Amino acid sequence: MEQNALTGRGSYALGLTLVAALGGALFGYDTAVISGAVSALNWYFVAPRGLAETAANSLLGFTVSGALLGCILGGAVAGFMGNRFGRKRSLLVCALLFMVTSVGSAMPELGFAPVGEGGAGVLTQFILYRLIGGVGVGMVSVLSPMYIAEIAPADRRGRLVSVNQLAIIIGMLAILTINYLIARQGDDAWINRTGWRWMFGSEIIPAFFFFLLLLFIPESPRWLVMKGRDGEAALALGRLNGEVAAQRIIGEIRSSLGVAEGTLFAYGRRAILVGVLLAFFQQAVGINVVLYYGPEIFRNIGSGTDAALLQTLFVGVVNFLFTIVAIRTVDRAGRKPLQVAGAALMALSMAALGCVFLAQHMGLGALACMMVFMAAFAFSWGPVTWVQIAEMYPNPIRGKAMSVAVAVMWISNYLISWTFPMLDKSTLLTSWFHHGFAYWVYALMAALAVLFMWRLVPETKGKTLEQMESLWKPGGRAA
């Protein structure tokens, strides 16, 4: 009987995780959809303006990465929204934002010109709709892992929060596949005129199902306790942990709320600094250059449009497979060993990729470097960073501290994505380094991430959320 109860509680926790993780899938879907449309957006919005090289490259970079400004805003307000209105209701807002961005990005002319006739004149509207989606992505990037961490038992929290990263990858794989299939429906001219619209418009389907499923999940029990709604929290925790454990957990949550909510530095500056640097390094290694500009990178190698999209899809498959490795190992091996090993491999593979471009030995060598980089990211800094940021903060500051860390993550993402076209398409740098320079910058960042993780970041494996405050007391640093 007890074993059946444990199995039932485990299935319930997994079910809630999967619903929340659909937000992660939309995160991946919305951020990766742009990769199949970069050339089309350049043709439709940027090229007709007749700008000089640097200005055109900068505008293209802003068009591609403009949604990340919304991500910064969404990440910054998610903690306030989650604390004020609850995790569940805030996630419902995210689902609505995803539906709006899907329709608006596909048809930015709505209300201004007939669809298909807006041209460069509706670039502002396109970027605005992408910003709206970015706000949704930024919010869900905080709220989904936070919700999962707050409903997950301590001994399975790493695996369950990592499911959110797996969902991000599934969302990316889904849209990469859809982009490829859409591209097969016509030639480059058709993609430039029409195909890119179908890529953005397809997001409305998963966004609608996310909204629908959210209606059936409970609110986070830890948020309920913070708001004095212990009875509702006991019901949710009882289904997740059993009735006896539920009362004990409520007591622990109550005890952990002794520090005044809203004091961001209540546990010291180091706690915030570690989260900020985790977020920064996750982006500074260049992951979103690979995700957003993958087809462009493969075109530099010499692939055609279809082949470039297909090779980008292969990279996504590697991302998916090695994220599963992280899910299976994060609660056994711990967070730090995976992060150190992953950063070291990323540094080596990015340095090698820069050398491959410099030597102009394209083909399998460049593809292999990309695969190794993606595998290393997928079993380490992809899922594990989210686990650490979601779990390492004590209850009173979790929402605000996560918002700060995630806002920094999106700022870093924006800066890396915006500057890549300027590094990669610069006539001067290309003549010297043959598209290799940017990858050496990312290799250096990965090397610095190894030192940071080794020296400054505490291990959080196996600790309850209520035990996290011990990590940030003097002498509480874990190996």
RAFENWO-V509697 format. One record per backbone hydrogen bond with DSSP energy under -0.5 kcal/mol. CO is the residue of the C=O (numbers start at 0). NH is the residue of the N-H. If there is no record, write none. Layout:
co: <CO CO>
nh: <NH NH>
//
This chain:
co: <0 1 2 3 4 5 6 7 8 9 10 11 12 13 14 15 16 17 18 18 19 19 20 21 22 23 24 25 26 27 28 31 31 32 33 33 36 37 38 39 40 40 41 41 45 46 51 52 53 54 55 56 57 58 59 60 61 64 65 65 66 67 68 69 70 71 72 73 74 76 77 78 79 80 80 81 85 86 87 88 89 90 91 92 93 94 95 96 97 98 99 100 101 102 104 106 108 108 113 117 118 119 121 122 123 124 125 126 127 128 129 130 131 132 133 134 135 136 137 138 138 139 141 142 143 144 145 146 147 147 152 152 153 155 156 157 158 159 160 160 161 162 163 164 165 166 167 168 169 170 171 172 173 174 175 176 177 178 179 181 182 186 187 188 189 189 190 193 193 194 195 196 197 199 200 201 201 202 203 204 205 206 207 208 209 210 211 212 213 219 220 221 222 223 224 227 228 229 230 231 232 233 234 235 236 236 237 241 242 243 244 245 246 247 248 249 250 251 252 253 254 255 255 259 261 262 264 267 268 269 270 271 272 273 274 275 276 277 278 279 279 280 282 285 285 286 287 288 289 292 293 294 295 296 297 297 303 304 305 306 307 308 309 310 311 312 313 314 315 316 317 318 319 320 321 322 323 324 325 325 328 328 328 329 333 334 335 336 337 338 339 340 341 342 343 344 345 346 347 348 349 350 351 352 353 354 355 355 356 359 362 363 364 365 366 367 368 369 370 371 372 373 374 376 376 377 379 379 381 382 383 384 385 386 387 393 393 394 395 396 397 398 399 400 401 402 403 404 405 406 407 408 409 410 411 412 413 414 415 416 418 419 420 425 426 427 428 429 432 435 435 436 436 437 438 439 440 441 442 443 444 445 446 447 448 449 450 451 451 452 459 463 464 466 467 467 468 469 472>
nh: <4 5 6 7 8 9 10 11 12 13 14 15 16 17 18 19 20 21 21 22 22 23 24 25 26 27 28 29 30 31 32 34 35 35 36 37 40 41 42 43 44 45 45 46 48 49 55 56 57 58 59 60 61 62 63 64 65 67 68 69 70 71 72 73 74 75 76 77 78 80 81 82 83 84 85 85 89 90 91 92 93 94 95 96 97 98 99 100 101 102 103 104 105 106 107 109 111 112 116 120 121 122 125 126 127 128 129 130 131 132 133 134 135 136 137 138 139 140 141 141 142 143 145 146 147 148 149 150 150 151 155 156 156 159 160 161 162 163 163 164 165 166 167 168 169 170 171 172 173 174 175 176 177 178 179 180 181 182 183 184 185 190 191 192 193 194 195 196 197 198 199 200 201 202 203 204 205 206 207 208 209 210 211 212 213 214 214 215 216 223 224 225 226 228 227 229 232 233 234 235 236 237 238 239 240 241 241 245 246 247 248 249 250 251 252 253 254 255 256 256 257 258 395 262 263 265 267 271 272 273 274 275 276 277 278 279 280 281 282 282 283 284 285 288 289 290 291 292 293 296 297 298 299 300 301 302 307 308 309 310 311 312 313 314 315 316 317 318 319 320 321 322 323 324 325 326 327 328 328 329 331 332 333 333 337 338 339 340 341 342 343 344 345 346 347 348 349 350 351 352 353 354 355 356 357 358 359 360 359 361 366 367 368 369 370 371 372 373 374 375 376 377 378 379 381 382 383 384 385 386 387 388 389 390 391 396 397 397 261 400 401 402 403 404 405 406 407 408 409 410 411 412 413 414 415 416 417 418 419 420 422 423 424 429 430 431 432 433 435 438 439 439 440 441 442 443 444 445 446 447 448 449 450 451 452 453 454 455 456 456 462 466 467 469 470 471 471 472 475>
//
